[in-house]
């Protein structure tokens, strides 16, 4: 009888430990960076510009098909406008990579780490995350939808929280029609 109880105890402990570690780790699904897309859109008094940024790496973590976490690294050296061509495109792309904006020579990547996930409906989640740009980390909130092996999210980012103040009416007076709004949008389409 003692041997049966010992064996049962060992089985329970091993099962509990296995279950615990499996639940914590979750099912990590790597993002297919070549099939995923991040589109940015920035706004100014006289209009807007938009373009793309490539993902360097990323993964979403699931537990029983429910999103529980994730982490992404963005290759800031790939930031590029898609609404301009020729000389104007070159000037804007260069300016975005300069220290006035993202300073990619010193900060070639940005990072987003999901810190909290709460289901908000079928396939939809409210997400809290830490976003690091130019060495500054700030919390962001957004909604992500997951369908099969795809996910979509829209984020609104206040660039001034990352010390990107160029053309910001929050910091400079008399900009008039040269003002650039503090918030920009990221539209993310992921495949994993």
Rosetta blueprint (number, residue, H / E / L):
1 X L
2 X H
3 X H
4 X H
5 X H
6 X H
7 X H
8 X H
9 X H
10 X H
11 X H
12 X H
13 X H
14 X H
15 X H
16 X H
17 X H
18 X H
19 X H
20 X H
21 X H
22 X H
23 X H
24 X H
25 X H
26 X L
27 X E
28 X E
29 X E
30 X E
31 X L
32 X L
33 X L
34 X L
35 X L
36 X L
37 X E
38 X E
39 X E
40 X E
41 X E
42 X E
43 X E
44 X E
45 X L
46 X L
47 X E
48 X E
49 X E
50 X E
51 X E
52 X E
53 X E
54 X E
55 X E
56 X E
57 X E
58 X E
59 X E
60 X E
61 X E
62 X E
63 X E
64 X L
65 X L
66 X E
67 X E
68 X E
69 X E
70 X E
71 X E
72 X E
73 X E
74 X E
75 X E
76 X E
77 X E
78 X E
79 X E
80 X E
81 X E
82 X L
83 X L
84 X L
85 X L
86 X H
87 X H
88 X H
89 X H
90 X H
91 X H
92 X H
93 X H
94 X H
95 X H
96 X H
97 X H
98 X L
99 X L
100 X L
101 X L
102 X L
103 X L
104 X L
105 X L
106 X L
107 X L
108 X L
109 X E
110 X E
111 X E
112 X E
113 X E
114 X E
115 X E
116 X E
117 X E
118 X E
119 X E
120 X E
121 X E
122 X L
123 X L
124 X E
125 X E
126 X E
127 X E
128 X E
129 X E
130 X E
131 X E
132 X E
133 X E
134 X L
135 X L
136 X E
137 X E
138 X E
139 X E
140 X E
141 X E
142 X E
143 X E
144 X E
145 X E
146 X E
147 X E
148 X L
149 X L
150 X E
151 X E
152 X E
153 X E
154 X E
155 X E
156 X E
157 X E
158 X E
159 X H
160 X H
161 X H
162 X H
163 X L
164 X L
165 X L
166 X L
167 X L
168 X L
169 X L
170 X L
171 X L
172 X L
173 X L
174 X L
175 X L
176 X H
177 X H
178 X H
179 X L
180 X E
181 X E
182 X E
183 X E
184 X E
185 X E
186 X E
187 X E
188 X E
189 X E
190 X E
191 X E
192 X L
